[in-house]
Amino acid sequence: MRTAYSVESVRTAERELMARLPEGALMQRAAAGLAAACAELLGRVYASRVVLLVGSGDNGGDALYAGARLARRGAGVTAVLLAPERTHAGGLAALRRAGGTSAAPAAAERLIRRADLVVDGIVGIGGKGGLRPDAAPLAEFAADSRAAVVAVDLPSGIEADTGEVLGAAVRADLTVTFGTHKPGLLIDPARGYAGSVRLVDIGLELPAEAELEALQHADVAARLPVPGAESDKYRRGVVGIAAGSARYPGAAVLAVSGALRGGAGAVRYVGPAADAVIARFPETLVSGQGPARAGRVQAWVVGPGAGDDASAVAEVLAAEVPVLVDADGLRLADRDAVRARSAPTLMTPHAGEAAALLGVSREAVEGARLASVRELAGLYGATVLLKGATTLVADAGGGAVRVNSTGTAWLATAGSGDVLSGLAGSLLAAGLSALDAGSVAAYLHGLAGRFAADGAPAGAHDVASAIPDAWRDVRD
């Protein structure tokens, strides 16, 4: 499990560790890891040109000590000092002893243009509101150069705790972060500024509960429902799908496809797209009597392509089994009815749908994804899966938010969300919690998108067909 912790948690852990270590030892650990990552990225350190962008805090000190290590290996290292009177004195002295030099910001453009590597040590985890006007041009120079850009702990200008980008920020090719991931390194839009992320262990002792969790292969494999010798379709889980309409019959077909590929023991379909569903999946159990009379299910999925059929949504919400609400169902679901449910509820909006539920703009949701998913979960008393390049899953009861980044841009295609709904519904029916069902489904869906596309366009039906490949990849 990859975890991320808040700035407050990191600083508390750093203070506790520094109290037990010799002065400066923690910074030296960070600088050693940073220097090693920079050397690996450079390939050939000797005679390379390295520019350090140095702010006034410990982040700048990390960069200076790492620069000193590179200078001792023969690199030409120059530190651009944004606040000379507040530069980390020990780090600057170490750089100069190793043969490095310093320069004023006025020389930054010329130096960066000639550099092989730029190290961003402008602002640390306490930075707020984007880069200051005197630092913003340096980020632009680095972006326009041929140099590789390495961020120290996190790209300067992003919000460490939220993943927001509220102004100018450095775009890194590699971020070397210390002790733990920070939420901003895992959440869009800030994640897009971090490049590849390397974690350097510096010995922090962190709380048991993180701010964010990101499942890895082993975590997903441990949660996958696998049938045993005594399994039948009911033990594996029967999922009900109330979806589709005369206008959108394909949404029903894709949701059923996701559920069947996701391992459901059986799928019961209710809705006006029965003929289309049976034509594609003859194993589906079809009912024309509405969700309340459709027969035994362990979970319901309602909403994909449903149009304006609020009655089906109301019937499903009244059921005493886990329910997934997606697409049109989100618009039609009564908030009080959702909050009143005793069984788990999983809502799966994209940014536009989340914005409508919160009464804000889509841009507001996309710019503050962590805050938005938490607010929605609290507002509805439900587990919320916020779709996006990084999918977030927030539990109704609070706790760590799950983040998933296995997705690919090729998943931005019509019907992809319907497949995800069916897949997550099958996992709910198999007995997974809403948090696990949402996060495992997002992980598998992302992998399936990668397998289906493999760098080329793929439709939602291709993604559904690749779910068993994703499942197999995780299990193997």
N, C-alpha and C positions, 0 to 999 in steps of 0.2 A: 504494500500500500504506500503510495507516495502521499506525503502530507505537506500542508502549508500552514504556517502560523502567523498570527498578527504581529505587527511591529511591537506592541506592548509586551507580548509573550517573549519575543526574541530579545528585547532589551533586558527584560527581567532575567532571562537565562544567561545573557552575556555578563550582567553585573555579578550574578552568583558565581560564574566560572572565573571571572577576573579576580574575584576576591580570594580565590584559591591558587592562582597562578602568579609567577613573577611578573612584574610590570612589563607590559609590552609583548608578552608571550602570545596572547590571543591574536594580536595584529600580525605577528610574525607567522602564525599558522595560516591565517588568511592569505597573506602575501605569498607564502610559499606555494599554496594551491593555485593562486592566480598566476604567478610566474610560470608554473608548470603548464597550465592551460595555454598561456600565451606562446610559450616555446613550442608546444605541440602544433598550434595553429600556424606559426611561422614556418615550421619545418627546419629552417636554417637560421639560427639566432645570430651567428657571427656576421657582422657587417650589415645587419638589417637596420632599418630606421623605424624607431618607435617614438610616438608622441603620446605623452600623458596629459590628459585634461584634468587638472587638479583643482578641486574646490577646497573649502576651508575645514571640512570635518574629517572624521576618521576614514571615510570613504576615500578621500584624497590621500590619506596616510597609507592605506592599503596599496593604492596605485604607486606611490613613491617607493615603498619598500620592494614591491614587485619589480618596478623599473630598475632599482639598484641591482637586483638579482640578474636581470637581463643584461644590464650594462657590464657586470662582471663576466658575462659570457661573450662579450664582444659586440653587443648591439650598441648602436648610437642612439641614446635615449635623451629626449628633451621634454621637460615638464613645462607645460603652459600653465602659469599660476594665475588663477582668477582673483584671488585675494591674497597677495603676497604677505601682508602683515598677519594673516591668520592661517597660513599654510602650516601643516603639521611639521614642526621643527625637526624632530628626529628623523622622519622620513626623507625630508629634503636634504639633511646633512648626509644621510646614508647614500642617497643618489649621487650627490656631489663627490663623496669619497670614492664611489665606484666609477667615476669618470663621466657621469651624466651632467647635463646642463639644464638651466631654466630659461624661460622666455616670457615676455609679456603677451597678453592676448592679441595685441596688434600684429604679432608675427605668426599667429595661429594658422591663417589661411595658407601662407607659403609653406609652413612646416608640414601641415596635414597633406597638402598636395603632393609632397615628396615622400610621404610615409608609407611603410609597408603595414604598419599596425598602429591603430589608435586605441588607447585605453581610456575609457570613460570613467573618471573618478570625480565627477563634478558634484553630484548630490547623492546622499545615501538614502536609507529607508525612511528618514524623517522628512524628506522633501514633499512639498505640497504645491499644487496649482501650476504645474509645468515649470519649465526653465525660466529664469529671470532674463530680462532683455539683454544683459551683457553676455549670458551664456548661450542663448538660443542660436546665434550665428555659428558657434563652434559645432553644434549638432548638424547644421546645414552643411558646413564645410566637410565634415566627416561623411555625411551621406553622399555628397557629390564626388568624393575622392575614390581612388582605386584601393585604398587601404581597407584591411579587415578591421572591424570595430568590435572591441571586447568591453562589455559593461561590467563594472565592479559591483557585485551583489544584485543590482537591478539597473535597467536603463534609467539614466537621470531624466526626471520629468514625469515619470509615470507614478500613479498612486499605489503604493505598496500594498495597502490593505484591501483595495476595492477593484483594482484593474482598470480604473478610469484613467483617461488621458485628457487633462483639462487645459492643456497648452502645448507649447513646443516641447519635444522630448527627443532623446537620442534613439536612433534605430541601430540595434546591435546585430552583429552576425552570431555572436556568442555572449551569453551572460554567465559569469561565474558567481554563483551565489553561495553564501556561507552558512553552515549550521542547519538550515532548513530552507525549503522553498517558501517564497512569500506569495500570498494570494495573487498579486498583480502579475506574477510570472506565469500563471495558469489560466487567467481569465481574460477574454477579449474585452476591450480592444488592446489592452496593454500587452497581452501575450504576443501580439504581432510585432511588437517592438523588441522583444527579447531575443529573437533568433533561437538557436539551440541553447539549452540550459544545462550547465554542469554544476552539480552539487559538491561542495567541498566540506567534509566533516571536520568541524573544529572542536567537537566535544561538548556541545550544548546539551543540557538536560531539560527537555521540554515537557509541557503538561500532557496528560494522557489523551485529552480531547483536542484535536486540531481545529483550525478554522475551516480548512478544506481537506477533502480526501479525494484521491484519484486512484481508482481500481487499476491493478495491473493484471496480467494474464492469470497468475496464480490465484488472485483474489476472485476473479470471475469464475475460474474453473471450480473453485471451492463452493460457489453458490449455484452452479448449474444443476437443475433437477435432472437426475438420471434414473430411468425406470429400473426397477428391480424384478426379480423372478416372479413376484406375486402381483406385479402391476397390471391393471386393466385401464380402460380409457378414463374411468372416473378417478382412479388413483393418480393418473398422470395429469388430470385436470381437464375439465370441459369449460371452454370459454364461449360466452355468448357475444355475438357481434350484432349490434343494432346500428346499421350504417347504410349509406347509399340513398339514392332518390332517383326519380325518373331522369333528372338532369345529370346526376353524378353516379351512375351505376358502377363505374370503375373503382370508386372509393371503397365500395363494399368488397369487390373482388380482391383488391390489394390488401385490405385489412384482414380478410379471411386468409389470404396467402401468407401474410406475416405470422398469423396465429398458427397455421399448420406447419410452416417451416420452423416455427419457434418451439415445437415440441408438444403442442396441445394434444391431449388424448382424443378429443373430438371438438368440433366447432358447431355451435348452433347459430344459424343465421336468421335474423328477423328484419324484414324490410322489403321495399318494393323492387329490389334488384335480385330476387331469388333466381330467376331464370339465368341471368348472367353468372351468378355464383355457381349454380349447379352445372352449367355448361363447362365451366373451367375447373371446378372442384367437386366432382360427384359424391365425394365422401362427406360433404357438408350436410348437417341435419337442418332442414329448413322448416320454419314455422310461420304460418300466416296469422297468428292470433295475438301478436304483440309480446313484448318482453315478459310481462307478468305471467303469461300462460305458455311460454315457449318450452318449458321443461327444465330439468335440473342443470344448473351450471355452477361452477366454482368462482367465476368472475365474469364481469360484463365489460365490453368496450362499446361506447356510445358516442356518436357524433360525426365521424368522417363522412363527408358528402351528404349529411342528413337534410340539408336545406333548412326548412322552417318547421320541421316536425317536432314540436316541443313535447308532445305527449309521450313519445318514446323515451326522451331524456328524463321526464318526470317519473315514468315507470321504473326505469333503471336505477335512478337515484333512490327510489323507495325500496330497492332490493337489499337484503341483508348479507350481501357478499361484496368482496372488493370490486370497485368500479374504476375504470379508466375513462376520462372525459376528454375528448379531442375535438378540434376543428369547430364545426357548427354547434356541437354540443356545449362548447365553452360559452358561446353567446347565449344559448337557450337555457343553460343551467341556472336555477334559482340559487343565489348565494346562501340563503338561510337553509334551503334544503340540503345543500352540500355540508354546511356546518353542523346540521343536525344528525348527520349520518354517524352510526356507531361502527360500521365496517370501514376499512381503509378506502380512501379516494386518491387517485392519481390523476392530476391534470397535466396536459402536455401542450402548452401553447408555444407558438413561435413568437418572435418579438412583437409583431403587429397585433396578434391576439392578446398578448400580455398587456400591451399598451391600452387596448380597448377596455380590458377588465380593470385596469388601474386608473383609467381616465387621464392618461398622459400621452405624449407623442411617442412614436416608434423610436425616434432618435434618443429620447430620454431613457427608454429601456435599454437600447443597445449601448448607450454610454455608461450605464450603471447597472450591469447585469446582475451582480451579486445582490445589491440592495433590492432590485426589482423582484428576483425570485423569492427572496426572504419575505418581502412585503406581501406578495401574492399568497404564499403558504400561510402566513398569519391571517390574512384577510378571509380566506376560505376555510381555514382549519383543515387543509389538505396537503398532501405531498405534491409538489409542483416540479415538473420537468420543463425547463426553459430551453427550447431548441436553439441551436446556433452552431457556429464554428467550434466553440467549446460549449457543450451542453452542461447545464447546471441542474442538479436535483436537490431541492430543499425539503426536508421533512417537516411535517406539520408541528411536531413537538420541538423544533429547534435542533441544536447540535450541529455537527460538521456538515457542510454542504458538499455534496459529491460533484466532482468536475470530470468531464470526459472529453478527450481530445483525439479520439481515434477516427473521427469523421474526416471526410474529404469534400472539397468543393463540388465534386460530381454528385453529391447527394442533394444538392440544391436543384431538385427536379420535381415536377408534379407527381404526386402520389407517394413520394418517399415517406412523408409523415404518416400516411395511412398504414404503410407497412410496419413502421415503428410501433404504431398503436396496437396492431394485432400481435406483434412480437411481445411487447410488454404485457398485453392482456394474457397471453399464454403463460407467462411467468407468474403473474398474479394468480391465475387458476391453479398453477402447480404448487402454490403455497408460499412464494417469496413475499416478503414485506413490500410495501409500496416503494420504499427507498431502494431496496435491492432490485426489485423488478424494473424500476426506471433506469437505474444506473447500469445494470447488466444489459438491459435491452439497448441502451444507448451505445455501450461498448461493442456489442455484437453487430448492431446496425452500422456503426462506423466501419468496422472491419469488413462487413459484407459489401459496403459501398466501395471500399478500396479494391476488394477482390473482383467485384463486378466491373468496375471501370478500368482498373489497371492502366490509368493514364488516358483513357479514351471515353467518349460519352457512353452513358448507360442509363436505361430507364428504371423506373421503380420496380417493374416486374423482374428485371435482372438482379436488382438488389435483394429482393425476396428470395430468388433462387439461390443466391450466394450465402444465405444465412447458415445453411448446414456446413458450408466451407469455413465460415467464421467460427462456428461452434467447434468444429474439428480442430481448427488451428489453436483455439484456446485449450482444448482438452489435451492436445499433443504437446 
